C-alpha cells in the first residue's frame, strides 16, 4: 500500500486519518468529551479532508452513514477539540490547513525522535518560525506552551 515509499510518507498520515474517523464513527469522541486526544502527523489528511467527509459522518454508533448536514458542526466541533502533533507537518501548506480547522492552541511541536534523525529538528523549527500565519506568541505556545498547558504535571518538571 505504501507504493514502495517509506511508511512515514503515506501510511503514518493515513493511519492518523483512519484513527480519527474511527473515533468519530464509533461515537468515542462524543461519549468522551473530556479526553484530550493528541493525533500525530498533523492529523494526517484530516485538515484537508474534513470538509469532504464531515457531512457524511454521524457521531451515533450503528447509525448508517448518511448526509447529515452540509456543514456538520458537531463533527467539525469534535475535530477542533483534538490536538495535532506537528511531526513532519510544519510545511506552510499543512500549517495553513490545520489553522483553518483549529486554533494554534491545539497544535504541539513534535519530531518523532529517535525514529527521525536529529538533523530533521532544525529544519522543522525553522519552517515553523518562518511561517507567516503565526504570531511569535503562537509559535512559542506551539513549541512548548500548549504542551505545558495540556500536561501540567510534565510541564512543571
LORO-48493 format. One record per residue (C-alpha): residue number from 1; x, y, z. Coordinates in Angstrom, 3 decimals, padded with zeros to 6 digits. Last residue first. Layout:
! residues N
<r><roro>NUM</roro><east>X</east><north>Y</north><up>Z</up></r>
...
END
This chain:
! residues 157
<r><roro>157</roro><east>009.311</east><north>019.490</north><up>035.737</up></r>
<r><roro>156</roro><east>006.125</east><north>021.539</north><up>035.995</up></r>
<r><roro>155</roro><east>005.407</east><north>020.909</north><up>032.308</up></r>
<r><roro>154</roro><east>005.058</east><north>017.171</north><up>032.958</up></r>
<r><roro>153</roro><east>002.498</east><north>017.781</north><up>035.695</up></r>
<r><roro>152</roro><east>000.746</east><north>020.410</north><up>033.560</up></r>
<r><roro>151</roro><east>000.217</east><north>018.170</north><up>030.514</up></r>
<r><roro>150</roro><east>-002.129</east><north>020.165</north><up>028.256</up></r>
<r><roro>149</roro><east>-000.919</east><north>023.551</north><up>029.489</up></r>
<r><roro>148</roro><east>002.732</east><north>022.507</north><up>029.260</up></r>
<r><roro>147</roro><east>002.100</east><north>021.013</north><up>025.814</up></r>
<r><roro>146</roro><east>000.468</east><north>024.234</north><up>024.616</up></r>
<r><roro>145</roro><east>003.338</east><north>026.331</north><up>025.978</up></r>
<r><roro>144</roro><east>006.169</east><north>024.317</north><up>024.416</up></r>
<r><roro>143</roro><east>006.886</east><north>024.941</north><up>020.716</up></r>
<r><roro>142</roro><east>003.230</east><north>025.542</north><up>019.820</up></r>
<r><roro>141</roro><east>002.880</east><north>028.204</north><up>022.512</up></r>
<r><roro>140</roro><east>006.131</east><north>029.878</north><up>021.432</up></r>
<r><roro>139</roro><east>004.985</east><north>029.934</north><up>017.810</up></r>
<r><roro>138</roro><east>001.600</east><north>031.335</north><up>018.830</up></r>
<r><roro>137</roro><east>003.332</east><north>034.090</north><up>020.842</up></r>
<r><roro>136</roro><east>005.595</east><north>034.906</north><up>017.868</up></r>
<r><roro>135</roro><east>002.425</east><north>035.271</north><up>015.765</up></r>
<r><roro>134</roro><east>001.562</east><north>032.540</north><up>013.312</up></r>
<r><roro>133</roro><east>000.456</east><north>032.741</north><up>009.679</up></r>
<r><roro>132</roro><east>003.853</east><north>033.980</north><up>008.459</up></r>
<r><roro>131</roro><east>005.536</east><north>030.578</north><up>008.726</up></r>
<r><roro>130</roro><east>009.259</east><north>031.255</north><up>009.142</up></r>
<r><roro>129</roro><east>009.390</east><north>030.056</north><up>012.750</up></r>
<r><roro>128</roro><east>007.576</east><north>026.787</north><up>011.968</up></r>
<r><roro>127</roro><east>009.826</east><north>026.036</north><up>008.997</up></r>
<r><roro>126</roro><east>012.935</east><north>026.890</north><up>011.018</up></r>
<r><roro>125</roro><east>011.817</east><north>024.551</north><up>013.821</up></r>
<r><roro>124</roro><east>011.317</east><north>021.690</north><up>011.371</up></r>
<r><roro>123</roro><east>014.612</east><north>022.482</north><up>009.623</up></r>
<r><roro>122</roro><east>016.454</east><north>022.340</north><up>012.976</up></r>
<r><roro>121</roro><east>014.874</east><north>019.029</north><up>014.061</up></r>
<r><roro>120</roro><east>015.426</east><north>016.990</north><up>010.880</up></r>
<r><roro>119</roro><east>019.186</east><north>016.540</north><up>011.528</up></r>
<r><roro>118</roro><east>018.306</east><north>014.653</north><up>014.722</up></r>
<r><roro>117</roro><east>017.315</east><north>011.665</north><up>012.573</up></r>
<r><roro>116</roro><east>013.688</east><north>010.550</north><up>012.579</up></r>
<r><roro>115</roro><east>012.857</east><north>007.455</north><up>014.607</up></r>
<r><roro>114</roro><east>014.586</east><north>008.816</north><up>017.733</up></r>
<r><roro>113</roro><east>012.891</east><north>011.326</north><up>017.680</up></r>
<r><roro>112</roro><east>009.486</east><north>011.648</north><up>016.022</up></r>
<r><roro>111</roro><east>009.928</east><north>015.474</north><up>015.975</up></r>
<r><roro>110</roro><east>006.992</east><north>017.094</north><up>017.750</up></r>
<r><roro>109</roro><east>005.582</east><north>020.590</north><up>018.183</up></r>
<r><roro>108</roro><east>002.037</east><north>020.760</north><up>019.522</up></r>
<r><roro>107</roro><east>-001.009</east><north>022.395</north><up>017.929</up></r>
<r><roro>106</roro><east>-004.372</east><north>022.876</north><up>019.660</up></r>
<r><roro>105</roro><east>-003.620</east><north>026.436</north><up>020.883</up></r>
<r><roro>104</roro><east>-002.942</east><north>027.403</north><up>017.256</up></r>
<r><roro>103</roro><east>-006.698</east><north>027.354</north><up>016.717</up></r>
<r><roro>102</roro><east>-008.428</east><north>024.656</north><up>014.694</up></r>
<r><roro>101</roro><east>-009.609</east><north>023.812</north><up>011.179</up></r>
<r><roro>100</roro><east>-008.274</east><north>026.751</north><up>009.159</up></r>
<r><roro>99</roro><east>-005.110</east><north>026.574</north><up>011.279</up></r>
<r><roro>98</roro><east>-004.587</east><north>022.966</north><up>010.237</up></r>
<r><roro>97</roro><east>-004.887</east><north>023.790</north><up>006.528</up></r>
<r><roro>96</roro><east>-002.438</east><north>026.681</north><up>006.782</up></r>
<r><roro>95</roro><east>000.033</east><north>024.563</north><up>008.758</up></r>
<r><roro>94</roro><east>-000.022</east><north>021.813</north><up>006.123</up></r>
<r><roro>93</roro><east>000.507</east><north>024.195</north><up>003.203</up></r>
<r><roro>92</roro><east>003.175</east><north>026.172</north><up>005.102</up></r>
<r><roro>91</roro><east>005.229</east><north>022.999</north><up>005.785</up></r>
<r><roro>90</roro><east>005.346</east><north>022.286</north><up>009.506</up></r>
<r><roro>89</roro><east>003.805</east><north>018.813</north><up>009.301</up></r>
<r><roro>88</roro><east>006.629</east><north>016.272</north><up>009.650</up></r>
<r><roro>87</roro><east>005.705</east><north>015.882</north><up>013.335</up></r>
<r><roro>86</roro><east>003.255</east><north>018.699</north><up>014.071</up></r>
<r><roro>85</roro><east>001.346</east><north>016.982</north><up>016.880</up></r>
<r><roro>84</roro><east>-002.322</east><north>017.801</north><up>016.499</up></r>
<r><roro>83</roro><east>-004.625</east><north>018.265</north><up>019.467</up></r>
<r><roro>82</roro><east>-008.274</east><north>017.343</north><up>019.066</up></r>
<r><roro>81</roro><east>-011.116</east><north>019.560</north><up>020.264</up></r>
<r><roro>80</roro><east>-011.450</east><north>021.193</north><up>016.831</up></r>
<r><roro>79</roro><east>-012.231</east><north>017.785</north><up>015.318</up></r>
<r><roro>78</roro><east>-015.170</east><north>017.355</north><up>017.698</up></r>
<r><roro>77</roro><east>-016.513</east><north>020.763</north><up>016.691</up></r>
<r><roro>76</roro><east>-016.224</east><north>019.855</north><up>012.989</up></r>
<r><roro>75</roro><east>-018.205</east><north>016.689</north><up>013.706</up></r>
<r><roro>74</roro><east>-020.995</east><north>018.535</north><up>015.521</up></r>
<r><roro>73</roro><east>-020.962</east><north>021.461</north><up>013.082</up></r>
<r><roro>72</roro><east>-021.672</east><north>019.170</north><up>010.134</up></r>
<r><roro>71</roro><east>-021.629</east><north>021.751</north><up>007.356</up></r>
<r><roro>70</roro><east>-023.625</east><north>020.056</north><up>004.589</up></r>
<r><roro>69</roro><east>-025.832</east><north>018.227</north><up>007.016</up></r>
<r><roro>68</roro><east>-026.210</east><north>014.608</north><up>008.000</up></r>
<r><roro>67</roro><east>-025.673</east><north>013.025</north><up>004.582</up></r>
<r><roro>66</roro><east>-025.910</east><north>009.437</north><up>005.622</up></r>
<r><roro>65</roro><east>-023.642</east><north>006.871</north><up>007.153</up></r>
<r><roro>64</roro><east>-025.910</east><north>004.389</north><up>008.830</up></r>
<r><roro>63</roro><east>-026.494</east><north>004.773</north><up>012.562</up></r>
<r><roro>62</roro><east>-024.784</east><north>001.995</north><up>014.488</up></r>
<r><roro>61</roro><east>-022.768</east><north>004.327</north><up>016.675</up></r>
<r><roro>60</roro><east>-024.013</east><north>007.929</north><up>016.721</up></r>
<r><roro>59</roro><east>-021.403</east><north>010.580</north><up>015.976</up></r>
<r><roro>58</roro><east>-022.510</east><north>010.757</north><up>012.382</up></r>
<r><roro>57</roro><east>-020.269</east><north>011.480</north><up>009.462</up></r>
<r><roro>56</roro><east>-021.416</east><north>012.181</north><up>005.918</up></r>
<r><roro>55</roro><east>-021.182</east><north>015.989</north><up>006.017</up></r>
<r><roro>54</roro><east>-017.816</east><north>015.685</north><up>007.795</up></r>
<r><roro>53</roro><east>-016.178</east><north>013.697</north><up>004.982</up></r>
<r><roro>52</roro><east>-015.280</east><north>016.389</north><up>002.439</up></r>
<r><roro>51</roro><east>-014.945</east><north>019.327</north><up>004.809</up></r>
<r><roro>50</roro><east>-012.589</east><north>017.239</north><up>006.953</up></r>
<r><roro>49</roro><east>-010.401</east><north>016.156</north><up>004.016</up></r>
<r><roro>48</roro><east>-007.608</east><north>018.754</north><up>004.103</up></r>
<r><roro>47</roro><east>-007.198</east><north>019.206</north><up>007.843</up></r>
<r><roro>46</roro><east>-007.913</east><north>015.459</north><up>008.320</up></r>
<r><roro>45</roro><east>-005.177</east><north>014.226</north><up>005.963</up></r>
<r><roro>44</roro><east>-002.875</east><north>013.121</north><up>008.761</up></r>
<r><roro>43</roro><east>-003.831</east><north>014.901</north><up>011.959</up></r>
<r><roro>42</roro><east>-000.627</east><north>016.901</north><up>011.902</up></r>
<r><roro>41</roro><east>001.480</east><north>013.749</north><up>011.966</up></r>
<r><roro>40</roro><east>000.309</east><north>012.599</north><up>015.388</up></r>
<r><roro>39</roro><east>-003.075</east><north>012.957</north><up>016.988</up></r>
<r><roro>38</roro><east>-003.215</east><north>014.068</north><up>020.607</up></r>
<r><roro>37</roro><east>-006.553</east><north>013.183</north><up>022.184</up></r>
<r><roro>36</roro><east>-007.797</east><north>015.103</north><up>025.197</up></r>
<r><roro>35</roro><east>-010.439</east><north>013.061</north><up>026.957</up></r>
<r><roro>34</roro><east>-013.176</east><north>015.254</north><up>028.452</up></r>
<r><roro>33</roro><east>-015.653</east><north>014.820</north><up>025.588</up></r>
<r><roro>32</roro><east>-015.712</east><north>011.033</north><up>025.946</up></r>
<r><roro>31</roro><east>-019.063</east><north>009.846</north><up>024.568</up></r>
<r><roro>30</roro><east>-018.979</east><north>012.298</north><up>021.602</up></r>
<r><roro>29</roro><east>-015.366</east><north>011.483</north><up>020.729</up></r>
<r><roro>28</roro><east>-015.954</east><north>007.742</north><up>021.167</up></r>
<r><roro>27</roro><east>-019.061</east><north>007.610</north><up>018.964</up></r>
<r><roro>26</roro><east>-017.612</east><north>004.731</north><up>016.956</up></r>
<r><roro>25</roro><east>-017.838</east><north>006.856</north><up>013.798</up></r>
<r><roro>24</roro><east>-015.937</east><north>009.766</north><up>015.356</up></r>
<r><roro>23</roro><east>-013.076</east><north>007.815</north><up>016.939</up></r>
<r><roro>22</roro><east>-012.849</east><north>005.648</north><up>013.808</up></r>
<r><roro>21</roro><east>-012.537</east><north>008.725</north><up>011.595</up></r>
<r><roro>20</roro><east>-009.738</east><north>009.997</north><up>013.826</up></r>
<r><roro>19</roro><east>-007.915</east><north>006.644</north><up>013.649</up></r>
<r><roro>18</roro><east>-008.304</east><north>006.455</north><up>009.866</up></r>
<r><roro>17</roro><east>-006.733</east><north>009.897</north><up>009.421</up></r>
<r><roro>16</roro><east>-003.846</east><north>009.048</north><up>011.754</up></r>
<r><roro>15</roro><east>-003.273</east><north>005.816</north><up>009.805</up></r>
<r><roro>14</roro><east>-003.336</east><north>007.888</north><up>006.613</up></r>
<r><roro>13</roro><east>-000.586</east><north>010.138</north><up>007.978</up></r>
<r><roro>12</roro><east>001.525</east><north>007.120</north><up>009.017</up></r>
<r><roro>11</roro><east>000.995</east><north>005.189</north><up>005.787</up></r>
<r><roro>10</roro><east>001.983</east><north>007.836</north><up>003.273</up></r>
<r><roro>9</roro><east>005.499</east><north>009.217</north><up>003.875</up></r>
<r><roro>8</roro><east>006.142</east><north>007.635</north><up>007.276</up></r>
<r><roro>7</roro><east>005.908</east><north>004.134</north><up>005.730</up></r>
<r><roro>6</roro><east>008.947</east><north>004.633</north><up>003.452</up></r>
<r><roro>5</roro><east>007.830</east><north>004.671</north><up>-000.189</up></r>
<r><roro>4</roro><east>007.433</east><north>001.477</north><up>-002.201</up></r>
<r><roro>3</roro><east>003.846</east><north>002.246</north><up>-003.146</up></r>
<r><roro>2</roro><east>002.905</east><north>002.371</north><up>000.565</up></r>
<r><roro>1</roro><east>000.000</east><north>000.000</north><up>000.000</up></r>
END
